[in-house]
């Protein structure tokens, strides 16, 4: 029975035990996917914060205090997006250059 169930595959869902066609530890794969999800989530949050600041700017009706807070929201969103992009670029650069002696995005932890 298990042999039959092992042959069933879903072409839509990738095999979570592999990363770029290389077998890896599932826990390491979890951390890599968690990092990727956090980068995407952070980008979405900064975009929403920028839109929120823009909306506040448009609805400020010339009030100097509202304009100031809206402008600070927009500036902070752009700074946040820049920091997020820089951190992702650093991780990807370290991964491509192999500076640490191992790949950050293709973690292969030793197993007993």
N, C-alpha and C positions, 0 to 999 in steps of 0.2 A: 504494500500500500504506500509506504513512504517513497519508494522508487517512482511510483506514478505521480505522486504529488511533487516530487523534485523536478519532474519534467515540465510542469506547468509554469509558464513565465508570462509576465505582462510586458508587452513591447512598449507601453507608455511609461512605466515606472522603471528607472534605471536600477541596476544592481547596486545596492548601497554598500556592498563590500569592496567595490573597486573605485578607483579614482584615476582617470585617464588610462584605463585598461591595465592598471597595476593593482595587484591585491595589496590592501593595506589593513591595518588594525581598525576595526569599527569605531573605537573610541577616538582615534586620531582623525578619522574621517568626520566624526561628529564635531570636533573642534574646528576643523577647516570649514565645514558647512555652517557652523555657528558664526564664525568670523565673517564669512561671505554674507550671511543673512543680516548681521549687525551693520555691515557697510551699506547694504541696500536699504535697510530700515532707517539708518541715519540720514541717507540721502533723501528719502521720502519725507522725513520729519523736517529737514532743513528747507526743502521746497515748500512744504505746507506753511512753515514759519515765514518764509519770504512772501508767500501769497497773503498770509494774514497781515503782515506789515503793509503790503500794498493796499489791501482792503481798508486798513485803518487810515492810511494816507488819503485814500480817495474819499473816505467818509469823515474826515477831520473838520471839514467846513471852515478851514482857515484858522482854527484854534492852534496857537503856537505850541502849547503843551502836547496836544494830540499829535501834531506834526513831528515834534521831537521824539516822542515815544515810537511812532510809526517808523521814523527814519532809523532809530536805533535797532528796532526789530529787523529791518531789512539789512542793515549793516552787519548785525550779528549772524543773520542767516547766511550771508555771503562769506563771512569769516569762517563759520562752521563748515560750510561746503568746501572751502579751501583747505581747512585742516583735515577734513575727511578724505579729500582727494589726495592730499600730501601723504597721509598715513597709508592709504591704499597703495600709492605709488612706491613708497619706501618698502612696504612688504613685498610687493611684486618685484621690485628691483633686487632686493636681497634674495628672493627666490630664484630669479633668473641668473644672477651672478654666482650663486652658490657660495656666498661669503662665509656663512656659518658652517659650511661643510655638509649641510643637509638641506633639503628642500622644505621650506616652511609650508607650502601649499600641497605638498605630497608627503605628508608625515608617514614614516614607516617606523613604528615603535617595535623594539625587540620583543619577541614573545618567548616564553619558556619552552 
